[in-house]
Amino acid sequence: MPAPEDPPAWTPRRVTGAVVLGIGVAAGAAAITLLSRLMRSVTAVGGSCADGGPFVSAQPCPDGTGAVIGLLFLLVPLFLGGTWWGATRAAAPNPVLLGWPALFLTLGWAFLDDASTPLRARTPSPWAT
C-alpha cells in the first residue's frame, strides 16, 4: 500500500490566498444578507417602490435602499473575484458556484415566509429591527 501524500506546505502564497478567500466568502455572505433584507423591506411596502427622477412615486422606497444597492455593487465583485482568486492561489476548493444556490434558497425562503405571514404581523420596515 503506498504511503499517503503529505499535504501541501503553507507557503506565504497559500496563506495570502486563504485570507483573500475568507474575505471573499464574507463579502458573499454579506451581499446575500443585504439583498435578502432589501427584498424584505421592499416587500413590506407593497413589493415595488421608486425614488428620484422627475415623477412623484406613489410608493417611496424605504430609507437606505440606494445605499444598500450601492454597497451590493461593491460586495458582489469582491465576492466573485476574491473567492475565485483566493481559492486558486490557496489551492483550495472554489466555493463561488455555491453562492448561486445560496442566493436563491435565501430569497426563495424569504418570499415563502412573507407569503405565509399575515400582513398585520409584519413590521413596517425590516431596517428598523
PyMOL CGO cylinders between C-alpha atoms (Angstrom):
from pymol import cmd
from pymol.cgo import CYLINDER

trace = [
    CYLINDER, 0.00, 0.00, 0.00, 1.52, 3.36, -0.97, 0.3, 1, 1, 1, 1, 1, 1,
    CYLINDER, 1.52, 3.36, -0.97, 2.14, 5.91, 1.74, 0.3, 1, 1, 1, 1, 1, 1,
    CYLINDER, 2.14, 5.91, 1.74, -0.34, 8.82, 1.88, 0.3, 1, 1, 1, 1, 1, 1,
    CYLINDER, -0.34, 8.82, 1.88, 0.91, 12.03, 0.37, 0.3, 1, 1, 1, 1, 1, 1,
    CYLINDER, 0.91, 12.03, 0.37, 1.88, 14.85, 2.65, 0.3, 1, 1, 1, 1, 1, 1,
    CYLINDER, 1.88, 14.85, 2.65, -0.45, 17.83, 2.49, 0.3, 1, 1, 1, 1, 1, 1,
    CYLINDER, -0.45, 17.83, 2.49, 0.98, 20.83, 0.65, 0.3, 1, 1, 1, 1, 1, 1,
    CYLINDER, 0.98, 20.83, 0.65, 3.01, 23.23, 2.77, 0.3, 1, 1, 1, 1, 1, 1,
    CYLINDER, 3.01, 23.23, 2.77, 1.52, 26.51, 3.90, 0.3, 1, 1, 1, 1, 1, 1,
    CYLINDER, 1.52, 26.51, 3.90, 3.59, 28.93, 1.90, 0.3, 1, 1, 1, 1, 1, 1,
    CYLINDER, 3.59, 28.93, 1.90, 3.04, 32.71, 2.02, 0.3, 1, 1, 1, 1, 1, 1,
    CYLINDER, 3.04, 32.71, 2.02, 1.28, 32.37, -1.34, 0.3, 1, 1, 1, 1, 1, 1,
    CYLINDER, 1.28, 32.37, -1.34, -1.24, 29.89, 0.07, 0.3, 1, 1, 1, 1, 1, 1,
    CYLINDER, -1.24, 29.89, 0.07, -1.74, 31.91, 3.26, 0.3, 1, 1, 1, 1, 1, 1,
    CYLINDER, -1.74, 31.91, 3.26, -2.47, 35.04, 1.21, 0.3, 1, 1, 1, 1, 1, 1,
    CYLINDER, -2.47, 35.04, 1.21, -4.91, 33.04, -0.91, 0.3, 1, 1, 1, 1, 1, 1,
    CYLINDER, -4.91, 33.04, -0.91, -6.65, 31.67, 2.17, 0.3, 1, 1, 1, 1, 1, 1,
    CYLINDER, -6.65, 31.67, 2.17, -7.06, 35.17, 3.66, 0.3, 1, 1, 1, 1, 1, 1,
    CYLINDER, -7.06, 35.17, 3.66, -8.44, 36.57, 0.39, 0.3, 1, 1, 1, 1, 1, 1,
    CYLINDER, -8.44, 36.57, 0.39, -10.70, 33.53, 0.09, 0.3, 1, 1, 1, 1, 1, 1,
    CYLINDER, -10.70, 33.53, 0.09, -12.08, 34.21, 3.56, 0.3, 1, 1, 1, 1, 1, 1,
    CYLINDER, -12.08, 34.21, 3.56, -12.67, 37.87, 2.73, 0.3, 1, 1, 1, 1, 1, 1,
    CYLINDER, -12.67, 37.87, 2.73, -14.42, 36.86, -0.49, 0.3, 1, 1, 1, 1, 1, 1,
    CYLINDER, -14.42, 36.86, -0.49, -16.70, 34.40, 1.27, 0.3, 1, 1, 1, 1, 1, 1,
    CYLINDER, -16.70, 34.40, 1.27, -17.53, 37.02, 3.93, 0.3, 1, 1, 1, 1, 1, 1,
    CYLINDER, -17.53, 37.02, 3.93, -18.35, 39.54, 1.19, 0.3, 1, 1, 1, 1, 1, 1,
    CYLINDER, -18.35, 39.54, 1.19, -20.64, 36.98, -0.45, 0.3, 1, 1, 1, 1, 1, 1,
    CYLINDER, -20.64, 36.98, -0.45, -22.44, 36.26, 2.80, 0.3, 1, 1, 1, 1, 1, 1,
    CYLINDER, -22.44, 36.26, 2.80, -22.84, 40.00, 3.45, 0.3, 1, 1, 1, 1, 1, 1,
    CYLINDER, -22.84, 40.00, 3.45, -24.18, 40.56, -0.08, 0.3, 1, 1, 1, 1, 1, 1,
    CYLINDER, -24.18, 40.56, -0.08, -26.75, 37.77, 0.25, 0.3, 1, 1, 1, 1, 1, 1,
    CYLINDER, -26.75, 37.77, 0.25, -27.81, 39.04, 3.67, 0.3, 1, 1, 1, 1, 1, 1,
    CYLINDER, -27.81, 39.04, 3.67, -28.18, 42.64, 2.46, 0.3, 1, 1, 1, 1, 1, 1,
    CYLINDER, -28.18, 42.64, 2.46, -30.08, 41.56, -0.64, 0.3, 1, 1, 1, 1, 1, 1,
    CYLINDER, -30.08, 41.56, -0.64, -32.46, 39.47, 1.48, 0.3, 1, 1, 1, 1, 1, 1,
    CYLINDER, -32.46, 39.47, 1.48, -33.04, 42.38, 3.88, 0.3, 1, 1, 1, 1, 1, 1,
    CYLINDER, -33.04, 42.38, 3.88, -33.56, 44.76, 0.96, 0.3, 1, 1, 1, 1, 1, 1,
    CYLINDER, -33.56, 44.76, 0.96, -36.07, 42.42, -0.64, 0.3, 1, 1, 1, 1, 1, 1,
    CYLINDER, -36.07, 42.42, -0.64, -37.97, 42.08, 2.62, 0.3, 1, 1, 1, 1, 1, 1,
    CYLINDER, -37.97, 42.08, 2.62, -38.11, 45.85, 3.14, 0.3, 1, 1, 1, 1, 1, 1,
    CYLINDER, -38.11, 45.85, 3.14, -39.47, 46.44, -0.36, 0.3, 1, 1, 1, 1, 1, 1,
    CYLINDER, -39.47, 46.44, -0.36, -41.96, 43.60, 0.07, 0.3, 1, 1, 1, 1, 1, 1,
    CYLINDER, -41.96, 43.60, 0.07, -43.14, 45.23, 3.30, 0.3, 1, 1, 1, 1, 1, 1,
    CYLINDER, -43.14, 45.23, 3.30, -44.12, 48.40, 1.43, 0.3, 1, 1, 1, 1, 1, 1,
    CYLINDER, -44.12, 48.40, 1.43, -46.03, 46.58, -1.28, 0.3, 1, 1, 1, 1, 1, 1,
    CYLINDER, -46.03, 46.58, -1.28, -43.42, 44.92, -3.48, 0.3, 1, 1, 1, 1, 1, 1,
    CYLINDER, -43.42, 44.92, -3.48, -42.31, 47.88, -5.57, 0.3, 1, 1, 1, 1, 1, 1,
    CYLINDER, -42.31, 47.88, -5.57, -41.07, 51.39, -4.92, 0.3, 1, 1, 1, 1, 1, 1,
    CYLINDER, -41.07, 51.39, -4.92, -39.31, 54.26, -6.64, 0.3, 1, 1, 1, 1, 1, 1,
    CYLINDER, -39.31, 54.26, -6.64, -37.33, 57.34, -5.62, 0.3, 1, 1, 1, 1, 1, 1,
    CYLINDER, -37.33, 57.34, -5.62, -35.88, 60.26, -7.53, 0.3, 1, 1, 1, 1, 1, 1,
    CYLINDER, -35.88, 60.26, -7.53, -36.45, 61.35, -11.08, 0.3, 1, 1, 1, 1, 1, 1,
    CYLINDER, -36.45, 61.35, -11.08, -38.91, 63.93, -12.40, 0.3, 1, 1, 1, 1, 1, 1,
    CYLINDER, -38.91, 63.93, -12.40, -42.01, 61.98, -11.35, 0.3, 1, 1, 1, 1, 1, 1,
    CYLINDER, -42.01, 61.98, -11.35, -43.56, 61.59, -7.91, 0.3, 1, 1, 1, 1, 1, 1,
    CYLINDER, -43.56, 61.59, -7.91, -43.78, 57.95, -6.90, 0.3, 1, 1, 1, 1, 1, 1,
    CYLINDER, -43.78, 57.95, -6.90, -46.89, 56.59, -5.26, 0.3, 1, 1, 1, 1, 1, 1,
    CYLINDER, -46.89, 56.59, -5.26, -44.69, 54.40, -3.06, 0.3, 1, 1, 1, 1, 1, 1,
    CYLINDER, -44.69, 54.40, -3.06, -41.29, 55.73, -1.99, 0.3, 1, 1, 1, 1, 1, 1,
    CYLINDER, -41.29, 55.73, -1.99, -38.54, 53.26, -1.17, 0.3, 1, 1, 1, 1, 1, 1,
    CYLINDER, -38.54, 53.26, -1.17, -37.56, 52.56, 2.45, 0.3, 1, 1, 1, 1, 1, 1,
    CYLINDER, -37.56, 52.56, 2.45, -34.69, 54.64, 3.84, 0.3, 1, 1, 1, 1, 1, 1,
    CYLINDER, -34.69, 54.64, 3.84, -31.26, 53.34, 2.91, 0.3, 1, 1, 1, 1, 1, 1,
    CYLINDER, -31.26, 53.34, 2.91, -32.34, 51.42, -0.20, 0.3, 1, 1, 1, 1, 1, 1,
    CYLINDER, -32.34, 51.42, -0.20, -30.00, 53.33, -2.52, 0.3, 1, 1, 1, 1, 1, 1,
    CYLINDER, -30.00, 53.33, -2.52, -27.03, 52.93, -0.16, 0.3, 1, 1, 1, 1, 1, 1,
    CYLINDER, -27.03, 52.93, -0.16, -27.60, 49.18, 0.10, 0.3, 1, 1, 1, 1, 1, 1,
    CYLINDER, -27.60, 49.18, 0.10, -27.79, 48.82, -3.67, 0.3, 1, 1, 1, 1, 1, 1,
    CYLINDER, -27.79, 48.82, -3.67, -24.53, 50.77, -3.99, 0.3, 1, 1, 1, 1, 1, 1,
    CYLINDER, -24.53, 50.77, -3.99, -22.89, 48.56, -1.37, 0.3, 1, 1, 1, 1, 1, 1,
    CYLINDER, -22.89, 48.56, -1.37, -24.03, 45.47, -3.27, 0.3, 1, 1, 1, 1, 1, 1,
    CYLINDER, -24.03, 45.47, -3.27, -22.19, 46.75, -6.36, 0.3, 1, 1, 1, 1, 1, 1,
    CYLINDER, -22.19, 46.75, -6.36, -19.00, 46.63, -4.26, 0.3, 1, 1, 1, 1, 1, 1,
    CYLINDER, -19.00, 46.63, -4.26, -19.61, 43.36, -2.40, 0.3, 1, 1, 1, 1, 1, 1,
    CYLINDER, -19.61, 43.36, -2.40, -20.58, 41.15, -5.35, 0.3, 1, 1, 1, 1, 1, 1,
    CYLINDER, -20.58, 41.15, -5.35, -17.38, 41.73, -7.39, 0.3, 1, 1, 1, 1, 1, 1,
    CYLINDER, -17.38, 41.73, -7.39, -15.35, 41.36, -4.18, 0.3, 1, 1, 1, 1, 1, 1,
    CYLINDER, -15.35, 41.36, -4.18, -17.07, 38.02, -3.57, 0.3, 1, 1, 1, 1, 1, 1,
    CYLINDER, -17.07, 38.02, -3.57, -16.63, 36.76, -7.12, 0.3, 1, 1, 1, 1, 1, 1,
    CYLINDER, -16.63, 36.76, -7.12, -13.07, 37.98, -7.66, 0.3, 1, 1, 1, 1, 1, 1,
    CYLINDER, -13.07, 37.98, -7.66, -11.75, 37.44, -4.15, 0.3, 1, 1, 1, 1, 1, 1,
    CYLINDER, -11.75, 37.44, -4.15, -13.17, 33.97, -3.79, 0.3, 1, 1, 1, 1, 1, 1,
    CYLINDER, -13.17, 33.97, -3.79, -12.06, 32.84, -7.24, 0.3, 1, 1, 1, 1, 1, 1,
    CYLINDER, -12.06, 32.84, -7.24, -8.56, 34.29, -6.91, 0.3, 1, 1, 1, 1, 1, 1,
    CYLINDER, -8.56, 34.29, -6.91, -8.13, 33.20, -3.29, 0.3, 1, 1, 1, 1, 1, 1,
    CYLINDER, -8.13, 33.20, -3.29, -9.22, 29.63, -3.94, 0.3, 1, 1, 1, 1, 1, 1,
    CYLINDER, -9.22, 29.63, -3.94, -6.89, 29.35, -6.93, 0.3, 1, 1, 1, 1, 1, 1,
    CYLINDER, -6.89, 29.35, -6.93, -3.95, 30.82, -5.02, 0.3, 1, 1, 1, 1, 1, 1,
    CYLINDER, -3.95, 30.82, -5.02, -4.57, 28.73, -1.88, 0.3, 1, 1, 1, 1, 1, 1,
    CYLINDER, -4.57, 28.73, -1.88, -5.11, 25.53, -3.90, 0.3, 1, 1, 1, 1, 1, 1,
    CYLINDER, -5.11, 25.53, -3.90, -8.48, 25.17, -2.18, 0.3, 1, 1, 1, 1, 1, 1,
    CYLINDER, -8.48, 25.17, -2.18, -11.90, 24.14, -3.48, 0.3, 1, 1, 1, 1, 1, 1,
    CYLINDER, -11.90, 24.14, -3.48, -13.69, 27.05, -5.14, 0.3, 1, 1, 1, 1, 1, 1,
    CYLINDER, -13.69, 27.05, -5.14, -16.98, 27.94, -3.40, 0.3, 1, 1, 1, 1, 1, 1,
    CYLINDER, -16.98, 27.94, -3.40, -18.09, 30.55, -5.99, 0.3, 1, 1, 1, 1, 1, 1,
    CYLINDER, -18.09, 30.55, -5.99, -20.68, 28.26, -7.55, 0.3, 1, 1, 1, 1, 1, 1,
    CYLINDER, -20.68, 28.26, -7.55, -22.25, 27.67, -4.13, 0.3, 1, 1, 1, 1, 1, 1,
    CYLINDER, -22.25, 27.67, -4.13, -23.18, 31.36, -3.99, 0.3, 1, 1, 1, 1, 1, 1,
    CYLINDER, -23.18, 31.36, -3.99, -25.85, 30.92, -6.65, 0.3, 1, 1, 1, 1, 1, 1,
    CYLINDER, -25.85, 30.92, -6.65, -27.96, 28.30, -4.79, 0.3, 1, 1, 1, 1, 1, 1,
    CYLINDER, -27.96, 28.30, -4.79, -27.34, 30.12, -1.50, 0.3, 1, 1, 1, 1, 1, 1,
    CYLINDER, -27.34, 30.12, -1.50, -28.77, 33.30, -3.02, 0.3, 1, 1, 1, 1, 1, 1,
    CYLINDER, -28.77, 33.30, -3.02, -31.86, 31.63, -4.46, 0.3, 1, 1, 1, 1, 1, 1,
    CYLINDER, -31.86, 31.63, -4.46, -32.55, 29.46, -1.42, 0.3, 1, 1, 1, 1, 1, 1,
    CYLINDER, -32.55, 29.46, -1.42, -32.32, 32.55, 0.81, 0.3, 1, 1, 1, 1, 1, 1,
    CYLINDER, -32.32, 32.55, 0.81, -34.55, 34.72, -1.38, 0.3, 1, 1, 1, 1, 1, 1,
    CYLINDER, -34.55, 34.72, -1.38, -36.96, 31.84, -2.01, 0.3, 1, 1, 1, 1, 1, 1,
    CYLINDER, -36.96, 31.84, -2.01, -37.32, 31.26, 1.72, 0.3, 1, 1, 1, 1, 1, 1,
    CYLINDER, -37.32, 31.26, 1.72, -37.92, 34.98, 2.26, 0.3, 1, 1, 1, 1, 1, 1,
    CYLINDER, -37.92, 34.98, 2.26, -40.70, 35.00, -0.37, 0.3, 1, 1, 1, 1, 1, 1,
    CYLINDER, -40.70, 35.00, -0.37, -42.34, 31.92, 1.16, 0.3, 1, 1, 1, 1, 1, 1,
    CYLINDER, -42.34, 31.92, 1.16, -42.05, 33.40, 4.64, 0.3, 1, 1, 1, 1, 1, 1,
    CYLINDER, -42.05, 33.40, 4.64, -43.57, 36.71, 3.52, 0.3, 1, 1, 1, 1, 1, 1,
    CYLINDER, -43.57, 36.71, 3.52, -46.40, 34.88, 1.75, 0.3, 1, 1, 1, 1, 1, 1,
    CYLINDER, -46.40, 34.88, 1.75, -47.25, 32.87, 4.85, 0.3, 1, 1, 1, 1, 1, 1,
    CYLINDER, -47.25, 32.87, 4.85, -47.02, 35.76, 7.34, 0.3, 1, 1, 1, 1, 1, 1,
    CYLINDER, -47.02, 35.76, 7.34, -50.19, 37.83, 7.80, 0.3, 1, 1, 1, 1, 1, 1,
    CYLINDER, -50.19, 37.83, 7.80, -49.75, 41.49, 6.91, 0.3, 1, 1, 1, 1, 1, 1,
    CYLINDER, -49.75, 41.49, 6.91, -50.64, 42.74, 10.39, 0.3, 1, 1, 1, 1, 1, 1,
    CYLINDER, -50.64, 42.74, 10.39, -47.85, 40.64, 11.95, 0.3, 1, 1, 1, 1, 1, 1,
    CYLINDER, -47.85, 40.64, 11.95, -45.11, 42.24, 9.83, 0.3, 1, 1, 1, 1, 1, 1,
    CYLINDER, -45.11, 42.24, 9.83, -43.01, 45.15, 10.98, 0.3, 1, 1, 1, 1, 1, 1,
    CYLINDER, -43.01, 45.15, 10.98, -43.27, 48.27, 8.81, 0.3, 1, 1, 1, 1, 1, 1,
    CYLINDER, -43.27, 48.27, 8.81, -39.61, 48.12, 7.82, 0.3, 1, 1, 1, 1, 1, 1,
    CYLINDER, -39.61, 48.12, 7.82, -37.03, 45.39, 8.50, 0.3, 1, 1, 1, 1, 1, 1,
    CYLINDER, -37.03, 45.39, 8.50, -34.33, 48.08, 8.52, 0.3, 1, 1, 1, 1, 1, 1,
    CYLINDER, -34.33, 48.08, 8.52, -35.70, 49.26, 11.87, 0.3, 1, 1, 1, 1, 1, 1,
    CYLINDER, -35.70, 49.26, 11.87, -35.34, 45.85, 13.53, 0.3, 1, 1, 1, 1, 1, 1,
]
cmd.load_cgo(trace, "trace")
